[in-house]
Amino acid sequence: MSDSEVLKHVKSNQDLKKKLVLNGTMEVTTKDKSEYLKSFYIAQGAVKPSSTDDQVEFIPRLLRMSGFLPAQIPITFGMLLSAPTVKNTVFFQILN
């Protein structure tokens, strides 16, 4: 998802948050709630937590996706192909 689309969801999230809270009471329709949650999750996954409403800082696109699989493939192959010594086991467990 591009930064402009994420920014659109961030603004939508802010607008819906203001719309949902009126005079201290919550007036929520199912459509508003689903739109709010969608924009909330997109904003949470692509915007740095330290950013403010005025200045939105994006997480780089490549770092938004999960890094578990690409990071674990070399470690897994290293553990499988290395000799089963204590030194190798400790090294790969620390690396993991």
Protein Blocks (a to p, Z undefined) as FASTA:
>chain_A
ZZklmmmmmmmmmmmmmmmpgghiacddfklmmmmmmmmmmmmmmpcfkbcfklccdddf
klmpccklmmmmmmmmmmmmmccdfklmmmmmmmZZ
